[in-house]
Amino acid sequence: MINYNENFINKSESDLLNRGFLYGDSVFESIKIINNNIIFWEDHYMRLMSSMRIIRIEIPQTYTPNFFKLQILSTISKIDSVFTGRVRLTIFRNGAGYYTPNSMSPSFIINCSAIGSENFEVNESVFKVDLFKDYYIQNDLLSNLKTNNKLINVLAGIYANENNLDNCILLNNKKNVAEFLNGNLFIVHENKIKTPNLSSGCLKGIMRKKIIEYVKIFPQFSLEETEISPFELLSANEIWLTNSISGIIPVSTYRNKSLSNYVAKIFINYLNKKITDF
């Protein structure tokens, strides 16, 4: 029996009281869809399977790339015959038990919402950010995973709203830069591009992975995965937020410093050329 907002519902645990809801015992992917094409699908699938292995959720033989691709296409077809938008694919561990599960088998949920733009766009509007220092991300392997355990990110989002910010930069427990509340972080200083390394506790993001790959196309730029001190943000020419849905969002203002978006535009244009291949 479940009391859901004063309504009593006679439902099994698998309906509302799943382990993803109760314990954050789940992993998920946020995926961009353009005209029914799943952008960077192979990368998303491989990360999802890797995350399941790390948190020891069994991977059924049926969970193939084609199986989930068909499930995603079937879901988005309920909204539009030609869909552009975002999809969230969540996999949670089945079964009862409290902190210790009595099953390792998975279930999945796919939900989607339409968005208008087919391309990654250059954000020319004000995008103001600052540090979030109330709580810190642990710099370990679990922080690299896209799980439902995102309370620090939620609190950073609330902090941003309360302080008229568009986003916040999260720090790890060594007080180094980790990521944004909803994406990875890159800084540009002259021709050098830097991003926090995975040992900093940042998300192992798909767009992060693609940008690291694409830097090799531009010999004028070099890229380094390294620890980044908050002090380095003050000397950066550009700061980027990156994720699979928005691509690259250049920061316009960090504290009182105005930032450029020149290099960001180069990479956004290249991203838009790449997605035409899907």
N, C-alpha and C positions, 0 to 999 in steps of 0.2 A: 504494500500500500504506500502511495506517495501523496504527500500534501504539497501541491504546487500552487502557491499564491492563493491559499484557502480553498482550492479545489482538490478533492480527494480522487485520486486516479488509481485504479487497480491495474498496474502495469508491472511487467517484469523488469529486472535490473538492467537488461540490455537496452531498454527503451530510453530511459532518462538517466539512470544511475550507472553510466558506463565509467570505466576507469580513467578515460581521458578527462571526464568532468570531475570525478572525485579526487584524483591524484595527479592530474596532468600527465598521465601515463600514455603519451601519444606523441607522434611526430606528424608534421604536415609540410606541404609544399604550396606556395603561392605562385600561380602560373599565368602567364599572359597568353591570351588567345587573340589572333588576328584573322578574321575571315575564316574561321574554323581551323586555322593552322595553330598548332601548339608550339609556341616558341621555346627553343632550347629544351625540348622534351627529353632527349636522351640524358642530358645533364641532370634534369630534375629527377628522372627515374632512378638514375644511379645513386644520387644523393639520398633519395628516399630509402632505397634498399640498404645502403650503407648505414643509415641511421637506425633502421630496424634491427640490423645485426648488432650494432653497438649497445642498444638498450634491450637486446635479447627478446625481441618479438619474433616468433616463427614466421618464415616467409613461405607461404603455400606455393606449390608448383604452378598454380593458376595465376599467380601475381606476375605475369609477364608484361613487358612494355606494351604489347598489342592489346592485352586485356584491359589495362587502365586507359589506354588511348581510346578504345571503343566505349568504355564507361564514361569518359569525359565527353566525348562527342555526342553520346546519347543524352547526357544531362543538359548540355548547352542547346541541343535541338529543341528542348522543351520551351526555351525562351525565344529563339530565333533560328530560322533555317540557315542564316549566315550570321554567325555570332562573333562579336568583338568585345572582349572584356577580360575579366579575371576569374580564375577558378581556384578554389582551395580544396586540396585533396588531403584529408586527415585520416591517419591510421591509428587506431587505439587498441590496446590489449583487451582481449575478452575476459570474461569470467568474474567470479566473486573473489572473496578474500579481502583482507584489509590492505596494509602496506605490502604484504607478501601475496602475490597473485597465485591463484590456483590453476591458471591456464596461461599459456604463452601464445595462443592463437590470436589472430587479428580480425578486426572488422574495419570497414572504411566508410567514410562519409565524403561526398562530393557536393559542394555548393558553389554557385556561380552568380556573378552580377555583370551586367553589360556596362561598358564605358564607350564613349564616342570616338576617341582618337585611335587611329590605326598605327600611328608612328610614335616614336619617342620624341617628345617635344623639348625645345629649349625654354627653360623657365626664366623669363626676363623680369619677372616681378620680384618684389622684396621677399627674401627668404632669410630670416634672422634666426640665429642659433646661439646657444651658450652651453656651458658645461652643466651636467646634472651630477651633484656631489652628495646627495642624501644617502645613496646606496651604491654598491659597487658590484660589477660582474666578476665572477671567479674566472681566473685564467686557466681553465682546464678543458678537457675534451668535450664534456657535456655542454659547455657554453657554445661550442662550434655547431651544435645541432639545432635544428628548427623544431623545437618542442612547444608544448602548451604551457611550459613553465616560464611565463613572461611577465611576472608581477613587477619587476624592476622597470621594464619597458612601459608598462601601464602607468606606473607612478611618475615616470619621466614625462609621459604624455600629459598627465594632469598638471605637472609642474610647468610644462611649456605653455599650456593654456592659461594658467594663473599668472604667468609672467610675460604674456604677449609675445611669446616666441613661436616660431613655426616648427621647431624641432629641438632636440637636445642631444648633446654628445655624451655618451656613457663612458665611464672610466672603469678600469679593472681594479682589483684589490691591491695592485702595486701603484695605483694612481696614474697609470698611463692610459692613453686613449685606446678605447676598444671599438666603438661603433656608434651609429645613430640609433635612435629608439626603434626605427623600422628599416634599417639598412646598413650597409657597410660604409666606411669612410676612406676617402682618398684625399691627399693634399698634393698640391703642385707648387714647387718652388723653382722658378726659372724652367729648366728642361728636365728636372727630376720629379718623378711621381712616386709618392710613398703611400703605403697602406699598412695598417697594423698586421703583424703576422698572426697566424692561427694560435700560437702559444700565448697571445695577448688575451685570448678568450672571445674574440670576435666570431660572428656567425660565418660559417663556411658558405658564403653566398654564391649563387649562380652568376649574378651579374659581376660580382667581384672576380670570379674565375674567368669570365669572358674578357673583362678589361685587361687582366693580367696577360691573357693570351694575345689580345689585340695590340698591346703596346709594342710588340715585336714588329708589327707592320710599319711602325713609325720610327725610323732610325734616329730622328732628332730627339726622341724622348728615351729616358731610362726609367726603370721601375725597381723599387726596393720594397720587400716585405720586411718590416722591422718594428721594433718598439718605437712608439711615438709619444713624446712628452707633450703635455698640454702647452708648454711654452713654445713648441714648434708651430702651433696653430697661429700664433701671432705673427710669425715671419712668412707664412704661406701666401702665395699669390692667389691660389684658388683652394677651396675646400668643396668636395663633392659628397653628396649622399647618393648611394647606388642601391638599387634593388631590381628585381625581375619585372615589376609592373611599371615603374616610372623610368627605368633606365638610369640616367644620370640627372640629378638635381643639383645645380651649382648653388652654393651658399652665397648670398649677396652681402650679408653682414654677420661678422662674428665679433661679439662685444661691440666695440665702437669702430671696428675696422671694416672698410668696404673692400670687397673682393672682386676679382675679375671672373669671367666665364669663357675666355678665349679658347683655352685648351679643351674645356668641356664641350664646346660646340664642335670641335674637330671630331671628338669621339662619339658624340651623339649622331652626327651625320654619318659616321662610319657604321654605327649600330643600325641605323635605318636602312643602309644599303645591305647589311647582312640579313636583316629579317625578311627582305624580299626573296631570299633563297628558300624560305619555308613554304 
